[in-house]
Amino acid sequence: MKAYTSSLKHYVVQQLSVSNKEAIGFILSGRVLVNGHRGTLTQALLPEDEVKLDGRVIKAPRENIYLAYHKPCGVESTMNPDVKDNLLQALNFPQSLFPVGRLDKASEGLMLLTNDGGTLYKILHAETLQEKEYQVTVDHPLTQQALEQLAAGIVIMGKTTRAALVRQVDEITFTIVLTQGLNRQIRRMCYKLGYEVKKLVRTRIINLELGDLSPGAWRHLTKEEIKRLIQEVAC
């Protein structure tokens, strides 16, 4: 995660408008604490760090935000303001957040957004298999053979998809739990079997459920959800 400043010394100089010599004296004498511990001159600060001088807070820790968002169909999963129908505009949230992964424009459903770079990195680069669940509606009746092939794996883009958990909901609808995120994976899998996806909704990311969240709506994760999420990616 990107550091807040180049060093603790630099932050003290800038924040308190003191000389380099004074800032060095504050830090070396142990008067500057970072998260309750003696700071060092070259220590890089993160947004979530708290800095105190003689017990007075000179940098408050940034609050980590975790949102569950129901991305509507037609919204691009990017915070780039130059992209039409971008997530930044659709979400209209007052603070800078970043999406964990993507969901293609034609799909809808659960997205996780956060400003917690550490957790974001762990989720995106986790070695453990992170489950994502989808409900998919196709253009004509499903066959038992098609459901079995979706579960066993299908060759797309030169590779066989991982085994998945598939359950039929009705004649043209099924749920699928994936542990990988290839580009437009479900749509490509269905296409290879002769189906066109008419509706695709992501209903779960790891332990987070979409629930009754309406398209375009968001909510803060509960403390228990955040705790479980961090525990999952730390395993």
Secondary structure, DSSP 8 states (H G I E B T S, - for coil): ---SSS-HHHHHHHHHT--HHHHHHHHHTT-EEETTEE--TT----TT--EEETTEEEE------EEEEEE-TT-BS---TTSTTBHHHHH--SS--EESS---TT-EEEEEEES-HHHHHHHHT-SS---EEEEEEESS---HHHHHHHHH--EETTEE----EEEEEETTEEEEEES---TTHHHHHHHHTT--EEEEEEEEETTEE-TT--TT-EEE--HHHHHHHHHHHH-
